[in-house]
Amino acid sequence: MTRPDANPAPDADAARLAALGYTSEFRRDMSLWANFSLGFTYLSPVVGIYTLFAVSLALGGPPMFWSLAVVGAGQFLVALVFGEIVSQYPLAGGVYPWARRLWGRRWAWMTGWVYLVALLVTIASVSYGAGPFLARLLGFEAGPASTTGCALAVIAVALALNLAGTKWLAWAAIIGFSAELLGALVVGGWLLIAERHHGLGVLFDAFGAGSGSGYLGAFLAAGLIGIFQYYGFEACGDVAEEVPDPTRRIPKAMRMTIYIGGAAAMFVCLALLLAVEDYGAVIGGADTDPVTTVLTEAFGPVGMKVVLGIVLISFVSCALSLQAAASRLLYSYARDGMIAGSRLLRTFLPHRHVPPYTLAVAAAVPALVVLCSLLSTDALTKIISFATLGIYLGFQMVVLAALRARLKGWRPSGAFTLGRWGLPVTIGALVYGVLAIATMAWPRTPEAPWYDDYIVALSGAVVIGLGVLYLVTARPYERGDAPAGDAVPGGPAAAGTAPSSEPSTRRRP
């Protein structure tokens, strides 16, 4: 529930932040709708559905549609938990500062590390997914080299917009949201009216998909489209210091992202499914790009260009939101002195009020991942699988920290709380997240080389292993004096040391 207090003045936001131990160099230029738009464009129904529609339809047939409903319900529980946390701790960076206050420095560092790596890889996956659409818009054949070049162009455009400042980010998010939602409604509506070849009964017919090993395994594998779709709401909290009255607005924006974004994703997916003429061709591998097939037949060459333009706006907006989220997380690390190069990474552009070096990292690392994709024949699926696993691991580390803190006596005290529903919702969110992680990591291709069959689990283990190695050798959690572990009554304010009584924008590395 949300308390019906009047919206606080800007100085009240600053006072709340000061009580948490910080002052901010960000400008609060992001309205509720801009904040929601940021989460929506990060979740991006068009990007999520168009990127994995062919793969999921081939694996699970039309019933893969129901994975969107299952995952949406589970992720809504996670969004409720995050809403309680950000309402009490409206700090830039999202999962890292939340885990820091709920549990402590070491847990927070690992949570942020896993999530940061996954975010950077997700930027690469979204940019890489845009490549074929940009190639078709420009009229040339999509291949590994052209897809890579287009992906690098998307990353560069997103970086330029982010460097322009929070106002530009807010406007770009609103424009991206408007274009994507309008495009989804128009394109999906036209497909349902003029290009529908099937009735709703096909949503319960696998058309032979998964007949070899049983349909449950096929459905879980195809469910990657749902798992990949429903994150992005956390980006609303990553920019908490750029939103007026964040304790009320951000939880609301998170919930809006899930149910509006989820409804749009299901609408787009349904329209495409009913417009595919030959499911057998997709499942059998004869039609490897049913999205392009459907859109070309429905809109012709000229109309297809317009649709591709809208799709590309969605991809750029998504990459823009992802970059913003990654840069704020990295800045939050640097502000607390928790990572190498903190002094440089917490630097702000004086007139734009954004951290340029963290934005540069959020562009350079995805660019390297995109370039490395030239070495793989199925780069997109591997990149998405790893990125999604890392995002979910980061989410569940926060949910687990919230459950632990709640069992130790934490009672959320922000403007938005779940009241007596807090404990069961948190448990439900954790159970759902663990099952989703197991689904992603489970090996399903025994005929493939072992390292390919276990690529998702192996990549997660490598990231966690590297994080633990850095944590043990560099001991970053010993730096700075920012509060930690103070959500639990009587817990340490700063992992054994008292927090500084003065708010700070800079922490000694």
C-alpha positions in Angstrom: 0.0 0.0 0.0 1.1 3.6 -0.5 0.7 6.1 2.2 -1.4 9.1 1.2 1.1 11.8 2.1 1.5 14.9 0.0 4.3 14.9 -2.5 7.4 16.2 -0.8 9.3 19.3 -2.0 12.7 18.8 -3.6 14.5 19.7 -0.3 12.6 16.8 1.3 14.1 14.4 -1.3 17.5 15.8 -0.5 16.9 15.5 3.2 15.8 11.9 2.8 19.0 11.1 0.8 21.1 12.9 3.4 19.6 10.7 6.1 20.8 7.7 4.1 24.3 9.1 4.1 24.5 10.8 0.7 24.1 13.9 -1.3 23.6 13.7 -5.0 25.0 15.3 -8.1 22.2 14.1 -10.3 19.3 16.3 -11.3 15.8 15.2 -10.5 14.5 15.7 -14.0 12.6 12.5 -14.5 8.9 12.5 -14.0 6.8 9.4 -13.1 6.0 8.8 -16.8 9.6 9.2 -17.8 10.6 6.8 -15.1 8.0 4.3 -16.2 9.0 4.8 -19.8 12.6 4.0 -18.9 11.5 0.7 -17.4 9.1 0.0 -20.3 11.8 0.6 -23.0 14.2 -1.6 -21.0 11.6 -4.4 -20.8 10.7 -3.6 -24.4 7.9 -5.9 -25.6 9.0 -5.5 -29.3 12.7 -6.2 -28.6 11.9 -9.2 -26.3 9.3 -10.8 -28.6 10.9 -10.1 -32.0 14.4 -11.2 -30.8 13.3 -14.7 -29.6 10.0 -15.4 -31.4 11.6 -17.6 -34.0 13.6 -19.6 -31.5 10.8 -20.1 -29.0 8.2 -21.0 -31.7 10.6 -23.6 -33.2 11.2 -25.1 -29.7 7.8 -25.1 -28.2 5.2 -24.3 -30.9 2.4 -21.9 -30.3 1.9 -22.8 -26.6 5.1 -21.1 -25.8 2.8 -18.0 -25.6 1.8 -19.1 -22.1 5.3 -18.7 -20.7 4.7 -14.9 -20.9 1.8 -15.2 -18.5 3.7 -17.6 -16.1 6.9 -15.4 -16.0 4.9 -12.2 -15.8 3.2 -13.4 -12.6 6.5 -14.4 -11.0 8.3 -11.3 -11.9 5.4 -9.2 -10.6 6.2 -10.6 -7.1 9.8 -9.6 -7.6 8.7 -6.1 -8.6 6.6 -5.8 -5.4 9.6 -6.8 -3.3 11.8 -4.3 -5.1 9.1 -1.6 -4.7 9.3 -2.0 -0.9 13.1 -1.8 -0.9 13.5 1.2 -3.2 10.8 3.1 -1.3 12.9 2.9 1.8 16.3 3.2 0.0 15.8 5.5 -3.0 19.5 5.3 -4.0 21.1 5.4 -7.5 22.4 2.0 -8.6 19.5 -0.3 -7.6 20.4 -3.8 -6.6 23.9 -2.9 -5.2 22.8 -0.3 -2.6 19.7 -2.3 -1.8 21.7 -5.4 -1.0 24.2 -3.3 0.9 21.6 -1.9 3.3 19.7 -5.2 3.6 22.6 -7.6 4.2 26.1 -6.0 4.1 29.1 -5.0 2.0 30.3 -8.4 0.8 26.9 -9.6 -0.3 26.2 -6.2 -1.9 29.5 -6.3 -3.8 28.7 -9.7 -5.3 25.1 -8.8 -6.1 26.2 -5.7 -7.9 29.0 -7.6 -9.7 26.8 -10.4 -11.1 24.1 -7.9 -12.1 26.6 -5.5 -13.7 28.2 -8.1 -15.9 24.8 -9.4 -16.9 23.6 -5.8 -17.7 26.7 -5.2 -19.9 26.1 -8.4 -21.8 22.4 -7.6 -22.2 23.3 -4.3 -23.9 25.3 -6.4 -26.3 22.5 -8.8 -26.9 19.9 -6.1 -27.5 22.3 -4.3 -29.9 23.2 -7.5 -31.7 19.5 -8.3 -32.0 18.9 -5.0 -33.7 21.5 -5.8 -36.4 19.4 -7.8 -38.8 16.5 -5.3 -38.6 18.8 -2.4 -39.4 20.4 -4.3 -42.2 17.0 -5.0 -43.8 16.0 -1.3 -43.3 19.1 -0.2 -45.1 18.6 -2.8 -47.8 21.5 -5.2 -47.5 21.9 -8.8 -46.5 22.2 -9.5 -42.8 25.3 -11.5 -41.9 27.8 -11.7 -39.0 29.9 -8.8 -40.2 26.9 -6.5 -41.0 25.1 -7.5 -37.8 28.1 -6.6 -35.8 28.6 -3.3 -37.5 24.9 -2.4 -36.9 25.1 -3.4 -33.3 28.1 -1.1 -32.7 26.1 1.7 -34.3 23.2 1.2 -31.9 25.6 1.2 -28.9 27.2 4.5 -30.2 23.8 6.2 -30.6 22.7 5.2 -27.2 25.9 6.5 -25.7 25.5 9.9 -27.4 22.0 10.3 -26.0 22.9 9.2 -22.5 25.8 11.7 -22.4 23.4 14.5 -23.2 22.0 14.3 -19.6 18.9 13.1 -17.7 16.4 15.4 -19.5 17.5 13.9 -22.8 17.3 10.4 -21.4 13.8 11.1 -20.1 12.6 12.5 -23.4 14.2 9.6 -25.3 12.5 7.1 -23.0 9.1 8.7 -23.5 9.5 8.9 -27.3 10.7 5.3 -27.3 7.8 4.2 -25.2 5.2 6.1 -27.3 6.6 4.8 -30.6 6.9 1.2 -29.4 3.5 1.1 -27.8 1.8 2.7 -30.8 3.7 0.5 -33.2 2.8 -2.6 -31.2 -0.9 -1.7 -31.2 -1.0 -0.8 -34.9 1.1 -3.7 -36.2 -0.5 -6.2 -33.9 -4.0 -4.9 -34.6 -3.5 -5.1 -38.3 -2.1 -8.6 -38.1 -5.1 -9.8 -36.1 -7.6 -8.1 -38.4 -6.1 -8.8 -41.8 -3.5 -11.5 -41.5 -4.9 -13.9 -39.0 -4.6 -17.5 -40.3 -5.6 -19.4 -37.1 -7.9 -19.3 -34.1 -7.0 -19.2 -30.5 -7.1 -23.0 -30.3 -3.6 -23.1 -31.7 -2.3 -21.8 -28.4 -3.0 -25.3 -27.0 -1.5 -27.3 -30.0 2.3 -27.9 -30.1 2.2 -29.0 -33.8 4.8 -31.7 -33.1 7.2 -29.5 -31.2 9.0 -31.5 -28.4 7.6 -34.8 -29.7 11.0 -36.5 -29.3 11.7 -35.8 -25.6 8.3 -34.8 -24.2 6.6 -31.4 -24.3 7.4 -30.1 -20.8 11.1 -29.9 -21.6 10.3 -28.2 -24.9 8.0 -25.7 -23.2 10.6 -24.8 -20.6 13.2 -24.3 -23.2 10.8 -22.1 -25.3 10.0 -20.2 -22.1 13.3 -18.3 -22.6 11.1 -15.8 -24.5 9.2 -15.0 -21.3 12.2 -15.1 -19.0 14.0 -12.7 -21.3 11.0 -10.4 -21.6 10.2 -9.6 -18.0 13.0 -7.6 -16.6 13.6 -3.9 -16.9 11.3 -2.7 -14.1 14.4 -2.5 -11.8 15.8 0.2 -14.1 13.2 2.5 -12.6 15.0 2.2 -9.3 18.5 2.5 -10.8 17.9 6.2 -11.4 16.2 6.9 -8.0 18.2 10.0 -7.4 16.9 11.5 -10.7 13.2 11.2 -9.8 11.3 13.6 -7.6 9.4 11.9 -4.8 11.0 8.5 -5.6 9.6 6.7 -2.6 6.1 6.8 -4.1 6.8 7.2 -7.8 9.3 4.4 -8.4 7.3 1.5 -6.9 4.4 2.6 -9.0 6.5 2.9 -12.1 7.8 -0.7 -11.5 4.3 -2.1 -11.3 3.2 -0.2 -14.4 6.2 -1.6 -16.3 5.2 -5.2 -15.5 1.5 -5.0 -16.3 1.6 -2.6 -19.2 4.7 -4.0 -20.7 3.6 -7.5 -20.1 0.2 -6.9 -21.7 1.9 -5.3 -24.8 4.3 -8.2 -25.1 1.5 -10.8 -25.0 -0.5 -8.8 -27.5 2.5 -8.7 -29.9 3.3 -12.3 -29.5 -0.4 -13.4 -30.0 -0.7 -11.3 -33.2 2.5 -12.8 -34.6 1.5 -16.4 -33.7 -1.9 -16.2 -35.3 -0.3 -14.6 -38.4 2.2 -17.4 -39.0 0.8 -19.5 -41.8 2.9 -22.6 -41.5 4.0 -23.6 -38.0 5.6 -26.8 -39.4 8.0 -24.8 -41.5 9.2 -22.9 -38.4 9.4 -26.0 -36.2 11.1 -28.0 -38.9 13.6 -25.2 -39.7 12.4 -24.3 -43.2 11.4 -20.8 -42.1 14.1 -19.5 -39.7 12.7 -15.9 -39.6 8.9 -16.0 -39.3 8.8 -12.4 -38.0 10.2 -11.0 -41.3 8.0 -13.5 -43.3 4.8 -12.3 -41.5 5.6 -8.6 -41.6 6.6 -8.6 -45.3 3.4 -10.4 -46.3 1.3 -8.2 -44.2 2.7 -4.8 -45.1 4.6 -5.2 -48.3 8.1 -3.7 -49.0 7.1 0.0 -48.2 5.1 -0.8 -45.1 7.8 -3.1 -44.0 10.3 -0.2 -43.9 8.0 1.8 -41.6 7.6 -1.2 -39.3 11.3 -1.8 -39.3 11.9 1.9 -38.4 9.6 1.5 -35.3 11.3 -1.7 -34.4 14.7 0.0 -34.5 13.5 2.9 -32.3 12.5 0.2 -29.8 15.9 -1.4 -29.9 17.8 1.9 -29.5 15.5 2.9 -26.6 16.1 -0.4 -25.0 19.9 -0.1 -25.3 19.7 3.5 -24.0 17.8 2.4 -20.9 20.2 -0.5 -20.3 23.2 1.8 -20.6 21.7 4.3 -18.1 21.0 1.5 -15.6 24.5 0.0 -16.0 26.2 3.4 -15.6 24.2 4.3 -12.4 25.1 0.9 -10.9 28.8 1.4 -11.7 28.7 4.9 -10.3 27.1 3.7 -7.1 30.0 1.3 -6.7 32.5 4.1 -7.4 30.8 6.5 -5.0 31.3 4.0 -2.2 34.9 3.3 -3.3 34.0 -0.3 -4.0 35.7 -0.8 -7.4 39.1 -0.1 -9.1 39.2 3.3 -10.7 36.5 4.7 -8.3 38.0 8.2 -8.3 37.5 8.4 -12.1 34.2 6.5 -12.4 32.4 8.8 -9.9 33.3 11.9 -11.9 30.4 14.0 -13.3 30.0 16.1 -16.4 29.5 19.6 -14.8 26.7 20.8 -17.0 25.1 17.5 -17.9 25.1 16.0 -14.4 25.8 12.4 -15.6 28.9 10.2 -15.0 30.7 10.1 -18.4 33.2 7.4 -17.6 30.7 4.9 -16.3 28.7 5.5 -19.5 31.8 4.9 -21.5 32.3 1.5 -19.8 28.7 0.7 -20.4 29.3 1.2 -24.1 32.9 -0.2 -24.5 32.3 -3.6 -22.8 29.2 -4.4 -24.8 31.0 -3.4 -27.9 33.8 -5.9 -27.1 31.1 -8.6 -26.5 29.6 -7.9 -29.9 32.9 -8.1 -31.6 33.6 -11.5 -29.9 30.3 -12.7 -31.2 32.0 -13.1 -34.6 33.6 -16.2 -33.3 30.2 -18.0 -32.7 27.6 -19.3 -35.2 24.8 -19.0 -32.7 26.0 -16.0 -30.7 22.6 -14.4 -30.0 21.2 -17.3 -28.2 24.3 -17.8 -26.1 24.6 -14.1 -25.2 20.9 -13.9 -24.2 21.1 -17.1 -22.2 24.1 -15.9 -20.2 22.8 -12.3 -19.7 19.3 -13.5 -18.6 20.8 -15.9 -16.0 23.0 -13.1 -14.6 20.0 -10.7 -14.3 18.0 -13.3 -12.5 20.9 -14.2 -10.1 21.2 -10.5 -9.2 17.5 -10.3 -8.6 17.3 -13.3 -6.4 20.3 -12.2 -4.4 18.3 -9.1 -3.5 15.2 -11.0 -2.8 17.1 -13.4 -0.6 18.7 -10.5 1.3 15.2 -9.0 1.8 13.8 -12.3 3.1 16.8 -12.7 5.5 16.4 -9.1 6.7 12.7 -9.5 7.2 13.2 -12.7 9.2 15.7 -10.8 11.4 13.2 -8.1 12.1 13.3 -5.6 9.2 10.0 -3.9 8.6 9.9 -1.8 5.4 9.4 1.9 6.4 9.1 3.5 3.0 6.0 5.1 1.5 5.1 1.8 -0.3 4.8 -1.4 1.8 3.1 -4.7 1.4 2.1 -5.0 5.1 1.3 -8.5 6.2 1.7 -9.7 2.6 5.3 -8.9 2.6 6.6 -12.2 3.9 4.6 -14.5 1.6 5.2 -12.3 -1.4 9.0 -12.4 -0.8 9.0 -16.2 -0.4 6.9 -16.5 -3.6 9.3 -14.3 -5.4 12.3 -16.3 -4.2 10.8 -19.7 -5.1 9.8 -18.4 -8.6 13.3 -17.0 -9.2 15.1 -20.2 -8.2 12.9 -22.2 -10.5 13.5 -19.8 -13.4 17.3 -20.0 -12.8 17.2 -23.8 -12.8 15.1 -23.7 -16.0 17.7 -21.5 -17.7 20.7 -23.5 -16.5 19.4 -27.0 -17.1 21.3 -28.7 -20.0 19.0 -29.8 -22.8 21.2 -30.7 -25.8 23.1 -33.9 -24.9 24.1 -34.3 -28.5 26.1 -31.1 -28.3 29.6 -30.8 -26.9 29.5 -30.7 -23.1 30.7 -27.1 -22.9 27.9 -26.1 -25.2 25.3 -28.1 -23.2 26.4 -26.4 -20.0 27.2 -23.0 -21.4 24.6 -21.1 -19.3 25.7 -22.7 -16.0 29.4 -22.5 -16.8 29.1 -18.8 -17.7 27.4 -18.1 -14.4 30.0 -20.0 -12.5 32.8 -18.1 -14.2 31.3 -14.7 -13.4 30.7 -15.7 -9.8 34.2 -17.2 -9.5 35.9 -14.0 -10.9 33.8 -11.9 -8.5 34.8 -14.0 -5.5 38.4 -13.9 -6.6 38.4 -10.1 -6.8 36.5 -9.8 -3.5 39.0 -12.0 -1.6 42.2 -10.5 -3.2 41.3 -6.8 -3.5 38.9 -6.7 -0.5 36.9 -3.7 -1.9 34.3 -4.0 0.9 36.9 -2.5 3.3 36.9 0.8 1.5 34.7 3.8 2.1 32.4 4.4 5.1 29.0 4.2 3.5 26.3 2.6 5.7 25.6 -1.1 5.3 23.5 -3.8 7.0 21.4 -1.2 8.8 18.0 -2.5 7.6 18.0 -5.1 10.4 17.3 -3.6 13.8 20.5 -3.5 15.9 22.5 -4.6 12.8 25.9 -3.0 12.0 25.6 0.4 10.4 28.7 -0.1 8.3 29.9 -3.7 8.6 31.6 -3.1 11.9 32.2 0.7 11.7 29.9 3.6 12.3 28.6 5.4 9.3 29.8 8.9 8.6 27.6 11.5 10.1 28.0 13.7 7.0 26.4 12.8 3.7 28.9 12.5 0.9 29.0 12.3 -2.8 32.6 10.9 -2.8 34.1 8.1 -0.9 37.8 7.4 -0.5 38.9 4.4 -2.6 
